[in-house]
């Protein structure tokens, strides 16, 4: 049984990753600066990971086979830019450096699709659609810049240690936890139903989304595959459809005029982000779609619509 240490374990992404690892038979150490009920099958540690000594101490205590680093200020512009940049880069460096120095052989860090640079006030023209890992990152805010740093940090480990340590980064789309399908507020302060009914709410994220349970399944599969695939890879991880009722071929040009023409092939429910690399190299594919998840929550949605 592998021992996996997960940072940021109390977040909407972390909770599902921890549970997926537990369900897969891993021994999980859930680490966060906040307390959380978490999974009863996981050991929990409350640690300030911005303190490098604390990072070394918790990893030395548990000696994990793998570290999954999710801890971060998770919402762009939710704190001053210098705070986001300092906190997220420090968290990533401390955790990854301690894991490397203490013998962890598999390290995964969470990045973000925002590294691509969409939403820039100066305008944004994509190289191609759908977006894939070949697109040149162009981060324009502290959050996106900190996430690109996390990716480059894992690449630096491979440059330092070669294939002795397997490293990877993944870019999870807009994470929706199970309770949010049933009406709980998303990280933006509105419901999933509202994001679908009002396209302007989902447009800033290019209508992308990811069920947190699919994110957990991805991490499980990635850890299983590491060592057998090319090292230091980054992966887009998202749903197989867009969080929209209309095709993105119509919607994207309304909000991003520069995508006119490029978006033409995003017909039906095709998303703006390609998950082809994760499918091809890892054999992973998401199993949750918004139409099915919201259908199962129809009674609650009916009540929301009458308020």
URHU-V182702 format. One line per field, one symbol per residue. burial: 1 if it has 16 or more other ideal C-beta (glycine too) atoms within 10 Angstrom, else 0. Layout:
burial: ???
This chain:
burial: 0011111111111111111111010111111100000110010110101100011101100101111111111101001000011111111111111111010111111111111111100001010011101010101111111111111111101100000011111111111110011110010000111011001011101111111111111111111011000011111111101111001110111001001001100100111111101100010101011100110010011000000
